């Protein structure tokens, strides 16, 4: 029974990936076929994403035990990827992971890192509004952190006017704005 549900889960994830690729097939960005580039670069990503979203208690334990390695790789390979689809899915997944109650310890650790905050601040400047919005959902966690390090406070204070200006014009959805 357990093996069967895992198989069904993997098949569903692969069907979802196939659906995405089908929808993107033939679409070009900078004269490149984005679907084929994505699949070539991220063949096992679908399986990883499935595990990260479906097996929460196991993932929380794994992330705590492998925090440094995992998020160093996650940030550099996924969030800072030159591939739009990779960045988009990675930042959305990061928001889901950090917002999940079972990962509260991981979230506190993540938002205590200045390096992580820089990665998110750079994603806020992405040319794609969807990535900006998903990055904002994660960036809010840094702001809400009651135990910010002095380094994070310093960067936020130093960039206060830029952040206020940016968020003053920041669009949420089609009609709501942050003021």
Secondary structure in CASP SS format (residue, H / E / C, confidence):
PFRMAT SS
TARGET T0000
AUTHOR 0000-0000-0000
METHOD secondary structure of the structure
MODEL  1
X C 1.00
X H 1.00
X H 1.00
X H 1.00
X H 1.00
X H 1.00
X H 1.00
X H 1.00
X H 1.00
X H 1.00
X H 1.00
X H 1.00
X H 1.00
X H 1.00
X H 1.00
X H 1.00
X H 1.00
X H 1.00
X H 1.00
X H 1.00
X H 1.00
X H 1.00
X H 1.00
X H 1.00
X C 1.00
X C 1.00
X C 1.00
X E 1.00
X E 1.00
X C 1.00
X C 1.00
X E 1.00
X E 1.00
X H 1.00
X H 1.00
X H 1.00
X H 1.00
X H 1.00
X H 1.00
X H 1.00
X H 1.00
X C 1.00
X C 1.00
X C 1.00
X H 1.00
X H 1.00
X H 1.00
X H 1.00
X H 1.00
X H 1.00
X H 1.00
X H 1.00
X H 1.00
X H 1.00
X C 1.00
X H 1.00
X H 1.00
X H 1.00
X H 1.00
X H 1.00
X H 1.00
X H 1.00
X H 1.00
X H 1.00
X H 1.00
X C 1.00
X H 1.00
X H 1.00
X H 1.00
X H 1.00
X H 1.00
X H 1.00
X H 1.00
X H 1.00
X H 1.00
X H 1.00
X H 1.00
X H 1.00
X H 1.00
X C 1.00
X C 1.00
X C 1.00
X C 1.00
X H 1.00
X H 1.00
X H 1.00
X H 1.00
X H 1.00
X H 1.00
X H 1.00
X H 1.00
X H 1.00
X H 1.00
X H 1.00
X H 1.00
X H 1.00
X H 1.00
X H 1.00
X H 1.00
X C 1.00
X H 1.00
X H 1.00
X H 1.00
X H 1.00
X H 1.00
X H 1.00
X H 1.00
X H 1.00
X H 1.00
X H 1.00
X C 1.00
X C 1.00
X C 1.00
X H 1.00
X H 1.00
X H 1.00
X H 1.00
X H 1.00
X H 1.00
X H 1.00
X H 1.00
X H 1.00
X H 1.00
X H 1.00
X C 1.00
X C 1.00
X C 1.00
X C 1.00
X H 1.00
X H 1.00
X H 1.00
X H 1.00
X H 1.00
X H 1.00
X H 1.00
X H 1.00
X H 1.00
X H 1.00
X H 1.00
X H 1.00
X H 1.00
X H 1.00
X H 1.00
X H 1.00
X C 1.00
X C 1.00
X C 1.00
X C 1.00
X C 1.00
X H 1.00
X H 1.00
X H 1.00
X H 1.00
X H 1.00
X H 1.00
X H 1.00
X H 1.00
X H 1.00
X C 1.00
X H 1.00
X H 1.00
X H 1.00
X H 1.00
X H 1.00
X H 1.00
X H 1.00
X H 1.00
X H 1.00
X C 1.00
X C 1.00
X E 1.00
X E 1.00
X C 1.00
X C 1.00
X C 1.00
X E 1.00
X E 1.00
X C 1.00
X C 1.00
END
